Amino acid sequence: ALATGSASPQSLRPLAPVLSAIAVETGGSVLPVDEYTDLTGAFRRVLDDFRSAYVLYYNPRGVDRGGYHTLEVQVKREGATVQARRGYWF
């Protein structure tokens, strides 16, 4: 998460666990930066992740409506990293 505006890195520090939890649940990630960080590396990582990503769509059928349903995404490719949301509400 890149912070902008008048918020300082110190004022956002208490939110770090919340932001990390949201990122994990939604299949995202947090890139911690502070006012002294060179953003070039952070933007390069975001671009590299974006260029190497696949988007999978899931249309649930035969699933009970109402409630939370967990998802598990696996790939056969050796060394691949799966970054996906843990589930969905239906």
PEDA-V92122 format. One record per pair of residues at least 12 apart in sequence whose ideal C-beta (glycine too) atoms are under 6 Angstrom apart, sorted by the first residue. I is the first residue (numbers start at 1). J is the second residue. Records with the same first field share a line. If there is no record, write none. Layout:
BEGIN
I=J / J
END
This chain:
BEGIN
1=19 / 30
9=34
25=86
26=85
27=83 / 84 / 85
60=90
65=90
68=87 / 89
69=87 / 88 / 90
70=87
71=87
END
